[in-house]
Amino acid sequence: MAYRPKDTQERIIHRLKIARGQLDAVIKMVVEDKYCIDVIHQSKAVQEALKQIDNIMLENHLQTCVGDSFKSGNQKKATEELMRVFRKN
């Protein structure tokens, strides 16, 4: 189980809802056959919102889970876990 302070969790949920609204807008634009460049701009906004969510999650993970792993002597496991995430990009 991950530890997220209430304010961090609220920020994540808020940003996820924003991203969902933006994604719904992209879907609607495609259905309505809107101008491609306009759809791309909206799609980029969704991607940026998701990146911001990832950044909040990563910051929280580093401050909580990784710190705990290092304190308990599991540096290698914590490092490998993070590297797997970044290698997927």
NUDO-715295 format. One record per residue: residue in three letters; x, y, z of N, C-alpha, C in turn. Coordinates in steps of 0.02 Angstrom, whole numbers, plus 50000, padded with zeros to 5 digits. Example, Ala and Ser with C-alpha at 12.3 -4.5 7.8 and 13.67 -1.06 7.14 Angstrom:
NUDO-715295
ALA506604971650390506154977550390506604983550390/SER506424988850354506844994750357506455000250394/
//
This chain:
NUDO-715295
MET500424994150000500005000050000500445006250000/ALA500285010949958500675017049953500415022250002/TYR500875026250027500675031750071500645038150030/ARG500075041350032499995047849999499655052450049/PRO499965058050065499615062750108498965064850074/LYS498475066550115497805068150088497845073650035/ASP498245078750047498285084149998498585081849933/THR499075077249936499375074449875498865070249837/GLN498505066149873497995062049841497455066349809/GLU497255071649843496745076249816497005079649752/ARG497645081649752497935084649692497935079749634/ILE498115073549648498135068449595497435067349567/ILE496955066449611496265065249588496005071149549/HIS496145077149572495925083149536496225083349466/ARG496865082049461497185082249395496945076549350/LEU496805070749379496525065249339495845067049311/LYS495445070449350494785072549326494855077649270/ILE495335082149277495465086949223495675083349160/ALA496125078549166496365074749108495785070849076/ARG495355068049118494775064349091494325069149051/GLY494215075049077493805079949041494125081948975/GLN494785082748976495135084448914495095078648864/LEU495165072548888495115066748844494415066148815/ASP493905067248855493215067248829493145072448774/ALA493465078248783493445083448732493775081148667/VAL494335077648673494675074948613494225070048577/ILE493915065548614493465060648583492905064248547/LYS492605069048579492065072848549492295076448485/MET492885079248487493155082648429493255077848370/VAL493495071848385493595066948331492925064748303/VAL492445063448347491775061448325491465066848281/GLU491575073048300491295078748263491725080748203/ASP492255076948190492695078148133492995085148134/LYS493235087248192493545093848199494225094048164/TYR494465099948154495105101148121495665097448157/CYS496065093748119496575089348147497045092948196/ILE497275098748178497745102348220497425104148287/ASP496795105948286496435107448349496405101148393/VAL496275095448362496255089148399496935087648429/ILE497455088648390498135087348414498295091848473/HIS498115098248469498235102848525497905100248589/GLN497285098048582496925095548641497235089048666/SER497445084848620497775078548639498425079948677/LYS498795084848654499415086748688499275089148759/ALA498715092648768498525094948835498385088948881/VAL498065083848854497945077748893498605074548913/GLN499065073948866499715070948879500095074948932/GLU500065081548929500405085648978500095084849047/ALA499445084449050499105083349114499315076749145/LEU499385071549104499605065049129500325065249152/LYS500745069049118501445069849139501475073249207/GLN501055078249217501035081649282500825076949338/ILE500345072649323500115067649371500695062949388/ASP501045060649337501625056249348502145059649392/ASN502265066049380502755069749419502555070149492/ILE501925071449505501685071649575501765064849607/MET501575059649571501635052749597502365051049611/LEU502805052749565503515051149573503805054849633/GLU503645061249639503895065149696503665062049762/ASN503025060149765502775057049826503125050349839/HIS503225046449787503545039949794504265040749820/LEU504615045649793505305046749815505325048949888/GLN504855053149908504845055749976504615050550027/THR504245045650005503965040850053504255033850043/CYS504035030449993504225023449982504975022449972/VAL505285026549931505995025749918506395027249981/GLY506195032450015506545034050078506505028350127/ASP505915025350133505825019650178506245013650155/SER506275012550089506675006950063507415007950079/PHE507655014050071508355015350086508505014350160/LYS508045016650202508145015950274508165008550295/SER507785004450260507754997350278508264993150240/GLY508714996350203509244992750169509054989850101/ASN508504992150072508284989550007508414994449950/GLN508994997549952509165002449901509154999549831/LYS509444993649824509494990649757508794989349728/LYS508354986549768507674985149745507314991549725/ALA507374996749766507035003049751507315006249688/THR507975005949680508295008749621508085004949558/GLU508084998349561507884994349503507154995749484/GLU506734996449533506024997849520505945004449482/LEU506295009549505506255016049471506545015649400/MET507095012249394507415011749328506965008149278/ARG506585003049300506114999649256505595004549229/VAL505365009049270504875014049249505175018549195/PHE505775020949206506085025649159506325022249095/ARG506475015949097506685012349037506105011148990/LYS505485011449015504895010348973504765016148926/ASN505065021948940504925027948899505265027648833/
//
